[in-house]
Amino acid sequence: MSGLTPLVRADDVVAGYLPGVDILNGCSLELHTGEVIGIIGPNGAGKSTLLKAMFGLVEVRSGSIFLGDEDITGVAPFELVSRGIGFVPQTENVFPRLTIQENLEMGVFQRPHTFEERFEAVAELFPLLAERRSHRADGLSGGQRQMVAIGRALMMDPQVVLLDEPSAGLSPAYQDEVFEQVTRIAERGVSLILVEQNARRCLEICDRGYVLDQGTNAYTGTGQELLDDPKVVSLYLGTLMGA
């Protein structure tokens, strides 16, 4: 893939939340069309910060983010959505007082005329969303809310979806369901970047993985290469959920 322009590229990104305090210290990654990329690492390594920096939610102090050949560093999230990037945050990722349908309508507010077409496509992946479309989100289980959140990100028919800890706080059964959903979404042609604390499960479904530590790249390789790397296993997989 080295000769192909990545769909998304982060180059030496330095970013943080507080002045003078950098969480990311030169992170880089590439996502190619059709790939699922996993980002793992210990708590505080900068995994979620990298996703937020890519989605314009955290200031990039140096380095660059590209979508194809276009520099999108610092572009506002609503602009990125219109350009084909979806984002699913870890927490507060649904509107609890709205129905499932209303949540999905929020996902396509920039193109409301496409709602029915996109709702049908998303419901093929998540039939529950159609079955319970009139139910309020605050009456759903954690796993069902995650379906709503992912479904809303898919409503704009994105090229790329950034998923931040989608299995966090879910029962083992729903965790399995989330990873199956990721695989199904990828099969529909959507490329994904997945931040996960369940490191083993994440690497099992990823084409390639990145291990972050202290805000920078520690290891990279295919999912299987990282699972088979004794240093990665001893330093990271033994201490992360899913070990």
Phi and psi in degrees as GROMACS dihedral restraints (atoms count N, CA, C in turn):
[ dihedral_restraints ]
;  ai    aj    ak    al  type     phi  dphi    fc
    3     4     5     6     1   -61.4    20    10
    4     5     6     7     1   -25.9    20    10
    6     7     8     9     1   -85.8    20    10
    7     8     9    10     1    -5.7    20    10
    9    10    11    12     1   -99.0    20    10
   10    11    12    13     1   144.9    20    10
   12    13    14    15     1   -71.7    20    10
   13    14    15    16     1   124.1    20    10
   15    16    17    18     1   -61.4    20    10
   16    17    18    19     1   150.8    20    10
   18    19    20    21     1   -66.6    20    10
   19    20    21    22     1   -44.3    20    10
   21    22    23    24     1  -132.6    20    10
   22    23    24    25     1   139.5    20    10
   24    25    26    27     1  -140.7    20    10
   25    26    27    28     1   133.7    20    10
   27    28    29    30     1  -113.3    20    10
   28    29    30    31     1   126.8    20    10
   30    31    32    33     1  -117.3    20    10
   31    32    33    34     1   112.0    20    10
   33    34    35    36     1    48.4    20    10
   34    35    36    37     1    50.5    20    10
   36    37    38    39     1   -77.4    20    10
   37    38    39    40     1   127.3    20    10
   39    40    41    42     1  -115.9    20    10
   40    41    42    43     1   126.0    20    10
   42    43    44    45     1  -157.8    20    10
   43    44    45    46     1   159.4    20    10
   45    46    47    48     1  -170.0    20    10
   46    47    48    49     1   176.3    20    10
   48    49    50    51     1   -98.1    20    10
   49    50    51    52     1   -33.9    20    10
   51    52    53    54     1  -109.7    20    10
   52    53    54    55     1   146.7    20    10
   54    55    56    57     1   -55.8    20    10
   55    56    57    58     1   130.6    20    10
   57    58    59    60     1    78.5    20    10
   58    59    60    61     1    -0.8    20    10
   60    61    62    63     1  -117.6    20    10
   61    62    63    64     1   108.3    20    10
   63    64    65    66     1   -95.2    20    10
   64    65    66    67     1   128.4    20    10
   66    67    68    69     1   -89.1    20    10
   67    68    69    70     1   -41.3    20    10
   69    70    71    72     1   -99.8    20    10
   70    71    72    73     1   134.3    20    10
   72    73    74    75     1  -127.0    20    10
   73    74    75    76     1    51.0    20    10
   75    76    77    78     1   103.8    20    10
   76    77    78    79     1    39.3    20    10
   78    79    80    81     1   -74.1    20    10
   79    80    81    82     1   143.0    20    10
   81    82    83    84     1  -138.1    20    10
   82    83    84    85     1   147.4    20    10
   84    85    86    87     1  -159.9    20    10
   85    86    87    88     1   162.6    20    10
   87    88    89    90     1  -132.0    20    10
   88    89    90    91     1   138.4    20    10
   90    91    92    93     1  -121.9    20    10
   91    92    93    94     1   122.9    20    10
   93    94    95    96     1  -100.6    20    10
   94    95    96    97     1   157.8    20    10
   96    97    98    99     1   -54.9    20    10
   97    98    99   100     1   129.8    20    10
   99   100   101   102     1    88.5    20    10
  100   101   102   103     1    -1.3    20    10
  102   103   104   105     1   -91.5    20    10
  103   104   105   106     1   156.0    20    10
  105   106   107   108     1  -114.0    20    10
  106   107   108   109     1   119.6    20    10
  108   109   110   111     1  -107.7    20    10
  109   110   111   112     1   132.0    20    10
  111   112   113   114     1  -106.6    20    10
  112   113   114   115     1   139.7    20    10
  114   115   116   117     1  -120.5    20    10
  115   116   117   118     1   118.1    20    10
  117   118   119   120     1  -126.2    20    10
  118   119   120   121     1   171.8    20    10
  120   121   122   123     1   151.3    20    10
  121   122   123   124     1   169.5    20    10
  123   124   125   126     1   -67.4    20    10
  124   125   126   127     1   164.7    20    10
  126   127   128   129     1   -57.6    20    10
  127   128   129   130     1   137.6    20    10
  129   130   131   132     1    83.5    20    10
  130   131   132   133     1     5.8    20    10
  132   133   134   135     1   -75.9    20    10
  133   134   135   136     1   -17.7    20    10
  135   136   137   138     1   105.9    20    10
  136   137   138   139     1    12.6    20    10
  138   139   140   141     1   -61.7    20    10
  139   140   141   142     1   -55.5    20    10
  141   142   143   144     1   -67.2    20    10
  142   143   144   145     1   -34.1    20    10
  144   145   146   147     1   -62.1    20    10
  145   146   147   148     1   -37.7    20    10
  147   148   149   150     1   -62.5    20    10
  148   149   150   151     1   -45.4    20    10
  150   151   152   153     1   -61.0    20    10
  151   152   153   154     1   -44.2    20    10
  153   154   155   156     1   -66.2    20    10
  154   155   156   157     1   -35.1    20    10
  156   157   158   159     1   -66.0    20    10
  157   158   159   160     1   -38.4    20    10
  159   160   161   162     1   -67.5    20    10
  160   161   162   163     1   -28.3    20    10
  162   163   164   165     1   -98.8    20    10
  163   164   165   166     1    13.1    20    10
  165   166   167   168     1    75.7    20    10
  166   167   168   169     1    17.5    20    10
  168   169   170   171     1   -97.1    20    10
  169   170   171   172     1   -13.8    20    10
  171   172   173   174     1  -130.8    20    10
  172   173   174   175     1   135.3    20    10
  174   175   176   177     1   -64.0    20    10
  175   176   177   178     1   129.3    20    10
  177   178   179   180     1   -89.0    20    10
  178   179   180   181     1   114.8    20    10
  180   181   182   183     1   -82.4    20    10
  181   182   183   184     1   -31.4    20    10
  183   184   185   186     1  -156.8    20    10
  184   185   186   187     1   164.5    20    10
  186   187   188   189     1    91.2    20    10
  187   188   189   190     1  -178.7    20    10
  189   190   191   192     1  -144.2    20    10
  190   191   192   193     1   153.1    20    10
  192   193   194   195     1  -119.7    20    10
  193   194   195   196     1   131.4    20    10
  195   196   197   198     1  -123.0    20    10
  196   197   198   199     1   143.2    20    10
  198   199   200   201     1  -113.4    20    10
  199   200   201   202     1   105.0    20    10
  201   202   203   204     1    62.6    20    10
  202   203   204   205     1  -126.3    20    10
  204   205   206   207     1   -93.9    20    10
  205   206   207   208     1     2.3    20    10
  207   208   209   210     1   -95.9    20    10
  208   209   210   211     1   127.2    20    10
  210   211   212   213     1   -76.2    20    10
  211   212   213   214     1   115.3    20    10
  213   214   215   216     1  -112.9    20    10
  214   215   216   217     1    18.5    20    10
  216   217   218   219     1   -57.8    20    10
  217   218   219   220     1   122.6    20    10
  219   220   221   222     1    78.2    20    10
  220   221   222   223     1     2.4    20    10
  222   223   224   225     1   -66.6    20    10
  223   224   225   226     1   140.2    20    10
  225   226   227   228     1   -63.8    20    10
  226   227   228   229     1   146.5    20    10
  228   229   230   231     1   -53.7    20    10
  229   230   231   232     1   -42.3    20    10
  231   232   233   234     1   -64.5    20    10
  232   233   234   235     1   -30.5    20    10
  234   235   236   237     1   -70.2    20    10
  235   236   237   238     1   -39.2    20    10
  237   238   239   240     1   -65.6    20    10
  238   239   240   241     1   -37.4    20    10
  240   241   242   243     1   -59.5    20    10
  241   242   243   244     1   -43.9    20    10
  243   244   245   246     1   -68.1    20    10
  244   245   246   247     1   -20.3    20    10
  246   247   248   249     1   -94.9    20    10
  247   248   249   250     1     2.2    20    10
  249   250   251   252     1   104.8    20    10
  250   251   252   253     1    22.5    20    10
  252   253   254   255     1  -116.7    20    10
  253   254   255   256     1   125.2    20    10
  255   256   257   258     1  -106.8    20    10
  256   257   258   259     1   152.6    20    10
  258   259   260   261     1  -137.1    20    10
  259   260   261   262     1   132.0    20    10
  261   262   263   264     1  -119.4    20    10
  262   263   264   265     1   104.5    20    10
  264   265   266   267     1   -69.9    20    10
  265   266   267   268     1   163.0    20    10
  267   268   269   270     1   -71.5    20    10
  268   269   270   271     1   -42.5    20    10
  270   271   272   273     1  -122.3    20    10
  271   272   273   274     1   161.1    20    10
  273   274   275   276     1    48.7    20    10
  274   275   276   277     1    48.7    20    10
  276   277   278   279     1  -103.5    20    10
  277   278   279   280     1     8.2    20    10
  279   280   281   282     1  -134.1    20    10
  280   281   282   283     1   162.2    20    10
  282   283   284   285     1   -94.0    20    10
  283   284   285   286     1   100.5    20    10
  285   286   287   288     1   -63.5    20    10
  286   287   288   289     1   -29.9    20    10
  288   289   290   291     1   -87.1    20    10
  289   290   291   292     1    -4.6    20    10
  291   292   293   294     1   -95.7    20    10
  292   293   294   295     1   156.7    20    10
  294   295   296   297     1   -74.6    20    10
  295   296   297   298     1   168.9    20    10
  297   298   299   300     1   -56.8    20    10
  298   299   300   301     1   -46.6    20    10
  300   301   302   303     1   -60.3    20    10
  301   302   303   304     1   -44.3    20    10
  303   304   305   306     1   -64.9    20    10
  304   305   306   307     1   -36.6    20    10
  306   307   308   309     1   -60.7    20    10
  307   308   309   310     1   -43.5    20    10
  309   310   311   312     1   -71.2    20    10
  310   311   312   313     1   -31.4    20    10
  312   313   314   315     1   -63.0    20    10
  313   314   315   316     1   -35.7    20    10
  315   316   317   318     1   -63.2    20    10
  316   317   318   319     1   -30.7    20    10
  318   319   320   321     1   -69.2    20    10
  319   320   321   322     1   -19.6    20    10
  321   322   323   324     1  -122.9    20    10
  322   323   324   325     1    27.4    20    10
  324   325   326   327     1   -63.6    20    10
  325   326   327   328     1   -22.8    20    10
  327   328   329   330     1   -77.4    20    10
  328   329   330   331     1   -18.7    20    10
  330   331   332   333     1  -139.5    20    10
  331   332   333   334     1    64.6    20    10
  333   334   335   336     1   -60.6    20    10
  334   335   336   337     1   -26.3    20    10
  336   337   338   339     1   -67.7    20    10
  337   338   339   340     1   -14.7    20    10
  339   340   341   342     1   -95.2    20    10
  340   341   342   343     1     5.9    20    10
  342   343   344   345     1   -56.4    20    10
  343   344   345   346     1   -53.5    20    10
  345   346   347   348     1   -61.2    20    10
  346   347   348   349     1   -42.3    20    10
  348   349   350   351     1   -62.7    20    10
  349   350   351   352     1   -45.8    20    10
  351   352   353   354     1   -72.6    20    10
  352   353   354   355     1   -35.7    20    10
  354   355   356   357     1   -60.5    20    10
  355   356   357   358     1   -42.2    20    10
  357   358   359   360     1   -62.0    20    10
  358   359   360   361     1   -41.9    20    10
  360   361   362   363     1   -65.9    20    10
  361   362   363   364     1   -42.7    20    10
  363   364   365   366     1   -69.2    20    10
  364   365   366   367     1   -37.3    20    10
  366   367   368   369     1   -66.6    20    10
  367   368   369   370     1   -24.5    20    10
  369   370   371   372     1   -64.1    20    10
  370   371   372   373     1   -36.1    20    10
  372   373   374   375     1   -77.4    20    10
  373   374   375   376     1   -39.6    20    10
  375   376   377   378     1  -127.1    20    10
  376   377   378   379     1    80.2    20    10
  378   379   380   381     1   -56.1    20    10
  379   380   381   382     1   -29.8    20    10
  381   382   383   384     1   -57.7    20    10
  382   383   384   385     1   -33.6    20    10
  384   385   386   387     1   -64.7    20    10
  385   386   387   388     1   -34.5    20    10
  387   388   389   390     1   -75.7    20    10
  388   389   390   391     1   -40.9    20    10
  390   391   392   393     1   -63.2    20    10
  391   392   393   394     1   -32.9    20    10
  393   394   395   396     1  -118.3    20    10
  394   395   396   397     1    29.5    20    10
  396   397   398   399     1   -60.1    20    10
  397   398   399   400     1   -25.4    20    10
  399   400   401   402     1   -93.0    20    10
  400   401   402   403     1     0.4    20    10
  402   403   404   405     1   -83.8    20    10
  403   404   405   406     1   142.1    20    10
  405   406   407   408     1   -72.9    20    10
  406   407   408   409     1   147.7    20    10
  408   409   410   411     1   -68.1    20    10
  409   410   411   412     1   -25.3    20    10
  411   412   413   414     1   -72.9    20    10
  412   413   414   415     1    -7.2    20    10
  414   415   416   417     1   -98.3    20    10
  415   416   417   418     1     6.6    20    10
  417   418   419   420     1   -95.9    20    10
  418   419   420   421     1   157.1    20    10
  420   421   422   423     1   -73.6    20    10
  421   422   423   424     1   169.6    20    10
  423   424   425   426     1   -59.1    20    10
  424   425   426   427     1   -42.3    20    10
  426   427   428   429     1   -66.1    20    10
  427   428   429   430     1   -37.4    20    10
  429   430   431   432     1   -69.4    20    10
  430   431   432   433     1   -36.9    20    10
  432   433   434   435     1   -62.8    20    10
  433   434   435   436     1   -37.7    20    10
  435   436   437   438     1   -63.6    20    10
  436   437   438   439     1   -36.7    20    10
  438   439   440   441     1   -60.2    20    10
  439   440   441   442     1   -43.3    20    10
  441   442   443   444     1   -62.3    20    10
  442   443   444   445     1   -44.7    20    10
  444   445   446   447     1   -63.5    20    10
  445   446   447   448     1   -44.5    20    10
  447   448   449   450     1   -68.1    20    10
  448   449   450   451     1   -41.5    20    10
  450   451   452   453     1   -59.7    20    10
  451   452   453   454     1   -41.1    20    10
  453   454   455   456     1   -62.9    20    10
  454   455   456   457     1   -39.6    20    10
  456   457   458   459     1   -65.0    20    10
  457   458   459   460     1   -27.6    20    10
  459   460   461   462     1   -83.9    20    10
  460   461   462   463     1    -9.4    20    10
  462   463   464   465     1   -65.3    20    10
  463   464   465   466     1   -25.8    20    10
  465   466   467   468     1   -90.1    20    10
  466   467   468   469     1    11.9    20    10
  468   469   470   471     1    53.2    20    10
  469   470   471   472     1    57.1    20    10
  471   472   473   474     1   -73.5    20    10
  472   473   474   475     1   158.6    20    10
  474   475   476   477     1   -79.0    20    10
  475   476   477   478     1   -34.9    20    10
  477   478   479   480     1  -132.8    20    10
  478   479   480   481     1   138.7    20    10
  480   481   482   483     1  -124.9    20    10
  481   482   483   484     1   130.8    20    10
  483   484   485   486     1  -100.2    20    10
  484   485   486   487     1   119.3    20    10
  486   487   488   489     1  -113.3    20    10
  487   488   489   490     1   119.7    20    10
  489   490   491   492     1  -103.1    20    10
  490   491   492   493     1   106.1    20    10
  492   493   494   495     1    51.2    20    10
  493   494   495   496     1    55.8    20    10
  495   496   497   498     1   -65.8    20    10
  496   497   498   499     1   -22.0    20    10
  498   499   500   501     1   -95.9    20    10
  499   500   501   502     1    -1.0    20    10
  501   502   503   504     1   -61.0    20    10
  502   503   504   505     1   130.1    20    10
  504   505   506   507     1    77.4    20    10
  505   506   507   508     1     4.1    20    10
  507   508   509   510     1   -94.6    20    10
  508   509   510   511     1   156.9    20    10
  510   511   512   513     1   -64.7    20    10
  511   512   513   514     1   158.1    20    10
  513   514   515   516     1   -53.4    20    10
  514   515   516   517     1   -38.5    20    10
  516   517   518   519     1   -64.6    20    10
  517   518   519   520     1   -43.9    20    10
  519   520   521   522     1   -72.2    20    10
  520   521   522   523     1   -29.7    20    10
  522   523   524   525     1   -60.4    20    10
  523   524   525   526     1   -45.6    20    10
  525   526   527   528     1   -59.5    20    10
  526   527   528   529     1   -40.9    20    10
  528   529   530   531     1   -62.6    20    10
  529   530   531   532     1   -40.8    20    10
  531   532   533   534     1   -61.3    20    10
  532   533   534   535     1   -45.4    20    10
  534   535   536   537     1   -66.4    20    10
  535   536   537   538     1   -33.9    20    10
  537   538   539   540     1   -66.5    20    10
  538   539   540   541     1   -37.9    20    10
  540   541   542   543     1   -62.9    20    10
  541   542   543   544     1   -42.2    20    10
  543   544   545   546     1   -58.4    20    10
  544   545   546   547     1   -44.4    20    10
  546   547   548   549     1   -62.9    20    10
  547   548   549   550     1   -43.1    20    10
  549   550   551   552     1   -64.9    20    10
  550   551   552   553     1   -39.5    20    10
  552   553   554   555     1   -63.4    20    10
  553   554   555   556     1   -42.4    20    10
  555   556   557   558     1   -62.3    20    10
  556   557   558   559     1   -36.5    20    10
  558   559   560   561     1   -65.6    20    10
  559   560   561   562     1   -21.6    20    10
  561   562   563   564     1   -84.3    20    10
  562   563   564   565     1     2.1    20    10
  564   565   566   567     1    98.7    20    10
  565   566   567   568     1     6.8    20    10
  567   568   569   570     1   -90.8    20    10
  568   569   570   571     1   132.0    20    10
  570   571   572   573     1   -88.2    20    10
  571   572   573   574     1   143.8    20    10
  573   574   575   576     1  -133.1    20    10
  574   575   576   577     1   143.3    20    10
  576   577   578   579     1  -116.9    20    10
  577   578   579   580     1   121.4    20    10
  579   580   581   582     1  -119.5    20    10
  580   581   582   583     1   116.2    20    10
  582   583   584   585     1   -91.9    20    10
  583   584   585   586     1   127.9    20    10
  585   586   587   588     1  -144.9    20    10
  586   587   588   589     1   140.7    20    10
  588   589   590   591     1   -88.2    20    10
  589   590   591   592     1   -23.3    20    10
  591   592   593   594     1   -82.2    20    10
  592   593   594   595     1    78.8    20    10
  594   595   596   597     1   -64.1    20    10
  595   596   597   598     1   -45.3    20    10
  597   598   599   600     1   -61.9    20    10
  598   599   600   601     1   -47.5    20    10
  600   601   602   603     1   -63.5    20    10
  601   602   603   604     1   -39.3    20    10
  603   604   605   606     1   -61.0    20    10
  604   605   606   607     1   -49.2    20    10
  606   607   608   609     1   -66.3    20    10
  607   608   609   610     1   -27.6    20    10
  609   610   611   612     1   -65.1    20    10
  610   611   612   613     1   -29.5    20    10
  612   613   614   615     1  -104.9    20    10
  613   614   615   616     1    -6.0    20    10
  615   616   617   618     1   -89.7    20    10
  616   617   618   619     1   146.4    20    10
  618   619   620   621     1   -71.3    20    10
  619   620   621   622     1   -44.6    20    10
  621   622   623   624     1  -140.7    20    10
  622   623   624   625     1   156.1    20    10
  624   625   626   627     1  -133.8    20    10
  625   626   627   628     1   154.9    20    10
  627   628   629   630     1  -125.6    20    10
  628   629   630   631     1   132.7    20    10
  630   631   632   633     1  -103.6    20    10
  631   632   633   634     1   119.1    20    10
  633   634   635   636     1  -100.3    20    10
  634   635   636   637     1   143.9    20    10
  636   637   638   639     1  -148.6    20    10
  637   638   639   640     1   126.2    20    10
  639   640   641   642     1    53.0    20    10
  640   641   642   643     1    39.8    20    10
  642   643   644   645     1    79.6    20    10
  643   644   645   646     1    13.9    20    10
  645   646   647   648     1  -144.3    20    10
  646   647   648   649     1   167.9    20    10
  648   649   650   651     1   -72.0    20    10
  649   650   651   652     1   126.5    20    10
  651   652   653   654     1  -101.7    20    10
  652   653   654   655     1   -43.7    20    10
  654   655   656   657     1  -147.5    20    10
  655   656   657   658     1   152.3    20    10
  657   658   659   660     1  -148.0    20    10
  658   659   660   661     1   155.3    20    10
  660   661   662   663     1   167.8    20    10
  661   662   663   664     1  -177.2    20    10
  663   664   665   666     1   -65.7    20    10
  664   665   666   667     1   162.2    20    10
  666   667   668   669     1   -55.7    20    10
  667   668   669   670     1   -43.8    20    10
  669   670   671   672     1   -68.1    20    10
  670   671   672   673     1   -37.7    20    10
  672   673   674   675     1   -60.8    20    10
  673   674   675   676     1   -41.5    20    10
  675   676   677   678     1   -69.6    20    10
  676   677   678   679     1   -37.9    20    10
  678   679   680   681     1   -64.3    20    10
  679   680   681   682     1   -28.9    20    10
  681   682   683   684     1   -93.9    20    10
  682   683   684   685     1    -4.6    20    10
  684   685   686   687     1   -82.5    20    10
  685   686   687   688     1   115.1    20    10
  687   688   689   690     1   -57.4    20    10
  688   689   690   691     1   -35.1    20    10
  690   691   692   693     1   -69.1    20    10
  691   692   693   694     1   -41.9    20    10
  693   694   695   696     1   -63.5    20    10
  694   695   696   697     1   -42.9    20    10
  696   697   698   699     1   -61.5    20    10
  697   698   699   700     1   -48.6    20    10
  699   700   701   702     1   -71.8    20    10
  700   701   702   703     1   -36.2    20    10
  702   703   704   705     1   -85.1    20    10
  703   704   705   706     1   -30.6    20    10
  705   706   707   708     1  -125.5    20    10
  706   707   708   709     1   -50.9    20    10
  708   709   710   711     1   -67.5    20    10
  709   710   711   712     1   -27.6    20    10
  711   712   713   714     1   -72.3    20    10
  712   713   714   715     1   -19.1    20    10
  714   715   716   717     1  -112.1    20    10
  715   716   717   718     1    -2.9    20    10
  717   718   719   720     1  -101.4    20    10
  718   719   720   721     1   152.9    20    10
  720   721   722   723     1   -54.7    20    10
  721   722   723   724     1   142.1    20    10
  723   724   725   726     1    94.7    20    10
  724   725   726   727     1    -0.1    20    10
